Amino acid sequence: MVEVFKTNVQKETDTNYIIAIIQREFPTYKVNFDLEDCDKILRVEGADLQSNQIIEYVKCLGYTCNILD
């Protein structure tokens, strides 16, 4: 399963930190960002994705994060 999120992350260094946090909690997930996209995409792939927890982690780090429709 793949979930795509819209964020307001701007810097590559921030993406590395966010990815590390998500992968520490969910080590089997594949996580990446596309900062070139206008929606600053966060893409997460894995079995039994817990989208709400991912959103909460990113928001706790001070960024917006919503499922992209």
C-alpha positions, 0 to 999 in steps of 0.5 A: 500500500502507498499513501501520499501526503501533502506537506509544507517541508522545504529543506532537504535536511528536514526531509532526512530528519522526518524520514528517520523519525518515521523509519524509527517507528516503522522500520519496514516502511519505504519513505521519501519526499518529492520537494520538486512537487508543488505539494512537497510530497511525502510518499510512504509505502508499506503493509498496514500503513498507519496514516494517522500516526504518520500525520501526527508525527510530522505535525509534532515536528512542526509541519503540516501533513495531510493525505493528498486526494 
